[in-house]
């Protein structure tokens, strides 16, 4: 019992510290490149923290269990919005800029709806997987091209000043990569310790899987989003969620389908998980609309009440899964 407790404490400590350094590195890279923290959050932070999901899904497909890839991807998307963004907003409201409302969130919503259409026949063919990967590439091109266009509108003076005040690129890259590696490793250590403690206390493996392990796979995103919000980098926190969900929906599912097509998708994924994922994306877009004034300026943001609404959705979803798995429904 002592070793798992130590693992939890050490894992939690390194998780908090590495998330802080990871965010510093991401912000430094964004400033050096003259790119927005929203795009860096999507491309680097979102995809980097979703890498474990991609590995799990690819291995699951290679072992002829591709449906696990779907559950992993869509379950992570639900946790990203309802748990991670909700918890982050409760700690500190998350600002939502106009570019996210006009470009990134509509793309994410369209992708969510499109993925439901593909899975509507309860199968995901190899061609469907190729289409998802192509849509992913298209979404990235649109985002990067839009960002380059925005960058060109800045004056040369602004670009030079931003480069002068930025941290050296090598240092930012070091903390970005090292922070990410330590973030993932510390979250795994924390989950292992928590699972061992739960088993010692007599908790069933099913309940452990639905709670500790499910939440544990989202710890890197949770830690980095909270660290970003605490530092006032709301764009990074939001970009993390949007990028991670795009990556999961298109890249993770696409790779799994290309490796091993899914001929019999569980109806629960289509009628439970995907509608909830899409609903949460709609709410994210609606909550971010600039209908309130902050310091006299109409600004979009997800406040603490809306964060609590997201958390309530996740708690209800988790309870439903537990009741369904234990045969109580």
N, C-alpha and C positions, 0 to 999 in steps of 0.2 A: 504493500500500500504506500510505503514511503517514496519509492521511486516514481510511481505515477504522479503523486502530489508534487514532487520536485519538477517533474516534466511539465506539469501544468503551469507552475510558477515561472519556470525558466522560459517556456514557450510563450507565455503571455508577455513577459518582460521584453523578450527579443522581438515579439510581434509588434508591440507598440513602438520600440526604438527603430526597427527596420522600416516600418511604415512612414515614420517621420523622415528618415533619410531618403527613402524612395521618392517621396513627394518633393523633397528639396531637389533631388536629381532631375525629376521630370520637369519641374518649373525652370531649373537652370538650362536644360536642353531647349525648352520652348523659347526662353529669352534669347539664347545664343542664336537659334535658327530664325528668330523673328516670327515664329508661328504662335498662334493663340494657345493658351493652356487647355482650351476646350478640345482642339484637334489632338494635341499631345495626349490629353486624357483618354481620347477615343483610341488612337492608334497605338500608343505605347503602354499606358497604364491599363486601359480596358483589355487589350489583347494579351498583355503580359500576365495579368492576374487570371486570365481565362485559359492560359496554356495548360494547367493541370486538367481542366475539363476536356480539352482537345485530346490529350494523351489517354485519359480514361476512356473516352468515346472511341478512339481509334483502336485501342486494345480490345475493347468490348466487341467491336465489329469484326476484328480479326479472329476473335474467338467465337464467331457466329452468334453473338448476342447483341445485335445492333439496337434492339429496342431499349437497352440500357442507356445507349447513347442519346436517344430521344428524351428519356426521363431525366437524364443528367443535364441536358441542354435546356429544356424548358423549365425544369425545376430550378435550375440556377437563375434563369431569367426572372422567375417569380420572386425568388429570394433577393435578387439584385434590386428590384424596384420596391417591393413591399417591406423587406427586412432592412436591407442596407441603406437605401435612400430614405426610407421612413425613419430609421434610427438616427441617421445623420441629420435629417431635418429637425428632429426633436431636440437634438443637441444644439444645433445652430441652423437657422433657416437657410435654404440653398437658393441662391439667386439663379434665375434662368434668363439668359440673354436672348435678344431678338433672333440672332443667327441660329440658335438652337431651336427656337419655335418655328422658324421659317424653313430650316433645312434638315437638321438632324432628327428631331422628334417625328416629323412627318415621314421621313425615310424609314425610321424604326417602326412606325405604325403600319406603313405599307408593307414592309417586310414581314411583320407579324401576321397580317391578313393574308399575304401571299403564301406563307408557309402553311396556314390553315387550309388554304385551297389545295395545295399540293398533297396534304395528308388526308383530304376529305374522303378519298377512296380507301383509307386505312392501309396504305402502302406507300413506300418511298423507293422508287426505282433508281437504278444507277444513273439514268438520264436526269431524273429529278435532282440527284446529287450534283451532277455537272451543272445543271441550271442554277442551283443554289450557290455554287462556287462562282459562277459567272456573275450573278447578281451581287455577290460580295465584292468582287473586283470592281464592278460598275459603281457600287456605293462608295468605295474608297476613292476611285478616280473623281467622282463628283465632289466629295468632301475636300480632297487635296486641291483640285482645280479651283474650287470656290475660295479656299484659303489663300492660294497664290494670288488670285484676283484681288482679295481684300488686302493682301500684303503690298501689292503694287500701288494701292491708293495712299499708302503712308508716304510721308516725305522722307527723303534720304537722311535728313537731320534726325528724325525720330528713330530710324533704324540704327544709325550710328550711336545715338545715345543709349539705346537699349542694349547694344552689343558691348558698349563700354562699361556698363554697370553690371553686366552678367558675370556669373562665376565662370572660371575657365572650363572649356568644354570637356576636357579630359576628367576633371573632377566631378562634373555633373554626370557624365556617363558612368563613371565608377560607382557613384552612389545609386544611380538608377539601376544598374545591373546587379551590383552587390546587394542593394536593398531589396530588389525583387527576389533574388535567390534566397536571402535570409527570411524574407516575408513568407515565402512558400514553405520553407523548411520549418520555421518556428510554428506555423499553423498546423503542420502535420504532427509535430511534437506535442502541441497542445491537445489536438484531437486524440492522439494515442493515449495520453495520460488521462483524459476525461473518460475515454471508453473503458480503460482498465479500472478506474475508480467505480464507474457505473456497474461493471460486471462484478466487482467485489461486493457491491451493495445489493446484488441480486437482480439488477435490471435486465430485462430480456434483450437479446440481440436485435430483435425486430424494433423495439422501442428506441434502442441506441441508434440504429440505422436511420430511423425516421426523424430523430431529433439531433443528437450530437454530431453524427457524421454529416447529415444534411446541412446543418448550419456551419459545421467545420469547413466544408469545401468552399464556403463563401467568406471565410475569415480574411483572406488577402484583400478582397474587394472592400470588405467592411472596414478593416484597419486603415487602408489607404484613403478611403472616402472620408472617414472621420478625421484623419490627419490633415487632409486637404481642406476640409471645412473649417477646422480649428485654425488653420493658417490663413483663412480668408480666401482660399482658392476654390470657390464654388464651381468654377468652370471645370476644374480638374475632377472634382467629385462627380459632377453630372456627366462629363465626358467618359469617365470610368464606367458608369452604368450603361450609357448608350453604346459605347464601343464594345463592352463585354456582351451585351445582348445581341448586337449585330453579329459578333464573332460566333456566339453560341448557336444562333438561329441559322446562320448561313454556312459558316466554315465548319463548325463541329458536326452538325447534322449532314452537311454535304460530303465531308470526308468519310464519315461512317457509312453513308449510302453508297459511295463509290467503291469502298472496300467490300461491303456486303449488303446488297439491297434488302430492304425490309418488306416482306410480302404480307405480313399479318400484324399490323400495328394494333396495340391494345386500344379498344374504344375509349377507355378512360383518359388516354392522352388527348384524343380529339375532343371529347365532350366535357372534360374537366380542366386539364392543365392548359391547353392552348387558348380556350376562351378566357380563362382567368389572366393569362399572360397578356392577351390583347386588351382586355378591360383595364388592366393596370397601366398599360401604355397609353390608353386613351385618357385615363385619369391624370397621368403624368403630364400630358399635353395640356389638359384643361386647367390643372392646378398651376401650371407655369404661365398661363396667360396673364398679361399685365393689367389686371383689373383693379389693383390697389395702388395707392400712392405711398412711397417711402421717402421721407424727407422732402416732400413736395414733388417728387418725380414718380411717374407711373412706371413701376418696375415689376417684372414677373419674378415670382419666387415661390418656393414651396415652404410654407410656414410650419410651425410646430403642430398645429391642429391637423393639417393635412398629412404631416409625417405620422401622427398618431393614427390617422385613418388607414394609411398604408400598413402600419404595424398590426392593426386590428384585422385587416385582410389576411396577413400572413399567419397570425395566430389562429384564425378560423380555418384557414387552409390546412395548417398543421394538425389541428384537432380532427378535422375531417379525415385526413390521411390515416391518423392513428386509429380512429374508430372503424374506418373501412378495413384496415389491415388486421385488426383484432376481431373482425366479424361482428362488431357491435351495431353496424348499420343494416 
